[in-house]
Amino acid sequence: MKTVEISEIASLLENYGKSEQPLVLTRNGQPVATLFPIEDIDMETLSLSVNPKFIEIIEQSRKSQKEQGRVFLEDIPLPSET
């Protein structure tokens, strides 16, 4: 993992797509963001992977599967129900 001050990022972004490592952006030495290279991923998959509601649904499903050995569709709240 590489650490870079935000003030230096413009020149690094030009070549970042060639990197295979995360890049941590810092401000005054403190981390403020991380860039991860991505390949073979569509925007829908990317947006779902960071959507708190979607993550909550997945966690509820995993918990139910672990505790009860099953997941019922009617137990999963639909976006229109929230």
C-alpha positions as CSV (number, residue, x, y, z in Angstrom):
1,M,0.0,0.0,0.0
2,K,1.3,3.4,-0.9
3,T,0.6,6.6,1.1
4,V,0.4,10.0,-0.7
5,E,-0.4,13.6,0.4
6,I,-3.6,14.9,-1.3
7,S,-1.6,17.9,-2.7
8,E,0.6,15.4,-4.7
9,I,-2.3,13.3,-6.1
10,A,-2.9,14.9,-9.4
11,S,0.3,13.7,-11.0
12,L,-0.1,10.2,-9.5
13,L,-3.6,9.7,-10.8
14,E,-2.4,9.8,-14.4
15,N,-0.6,6.5,-13.8
16,Y,-2.7,5.0,-11.0
17,G,-4.7,2.7,-13.3
18,K,-1.5,0.7,-13.9
19,S,-1.2,0.0,-10.1
20,E,-2.4,-3.2,-8.4
21,Q,-2.2,-1.7,-4.9
22,P,-4.5,0.5,-2.8
23,L,-3.4,4.1,-2.6
24,V,-4.0,5.9,0.8
25,L,-4.6,9.6,0.5
26,T,-3.5,11.7,3.5
27,R,-3.9,15.3,4.7
28,N,-1.2,16.4,7.1
29,G,-0.1,12.8,7.5
30,Q,-3.6,11.6,8.5
31,P,-5.5,9.1,6.2
32,V,-8.6,10.6,4.6
33,A,-9.4,8.3,1.7
34,T,-8.3,5.2,-0.2
35,L,-8.3,4.4,-3.9
36,F,-8.5,0.8,-5.0
37,P,-7.8,-0.3,-8.5
38,I,-10.8,-2.2,-10.0
39,E,-11.1,-4.5,-13.0
40,D,-13.9,-6.3,-14.6
41,I,-16.6,-4.7,-12.5
42,D,-19.7,-2.8,-13.6
43,M,-21.0,0.4,-11.9
44,E,-24.1,-1.4,-10.5
45,T,-21.9,-4.0,-8.7
46,L,-19.6,-1.3,-7.5
47,S,-22.4,0.9,-6.1
48,L,-24.1,-2.1,-4.4
49,S,-20.9,-3.1,-2.7
50,V,-20.8,0.2,-0.8
51,N,-24.6,0.7,-0.3
52,P,-25.4,0.5,3.4
53,K,-29.0,-0.8,2.9
54,F,-27.8,-3.6,0.5
55,I,-25.0,-4.5,2.9
56,E,-27.6,-4.7,5.8
57,I,-29.8,-7.0,3.7
58,I,-26.9,-9.3,3.0
59,E,-25.9,-9.4,6.6
60,Q,-29.4,-10.2,7.7
61,S,-29.6,-13.0,5.1
62,R,-26.3,-14.4,6.3
63,K,-27.4,-14.3,9.9
64,S,-30.7,-16.0,9.1
65,Q,-28.9,-18.7,7.1
66,K,-26.5,-19.4,9.9
67,E,-29.1,-19.4,12.7
68,Q,-32.0,-21.0,10.9
69,G,-30.4,-22.7,7.8
70,R,-32.7,-20.8,5.4
71,V,-33.6,-17.4,4.0
72,F,-37.2,-16.6,3.0
73,L,-37.8,-14.0,0.4
74,E,-40.7,-12.4,2.4
75,D,-38.2,-11.8,5.3
76,I,-36.1,-9.5,3.1
77,P,-37.4,-5.9,3.1
78,L,-37.8,-4.4,-0.3
79,P,-36.6,-0.8,-0.9
80,S,-40.3,0.3,-1.2
81,E,-41.0,-1.1,2.3
82,T,-38.3,1.0,4.0
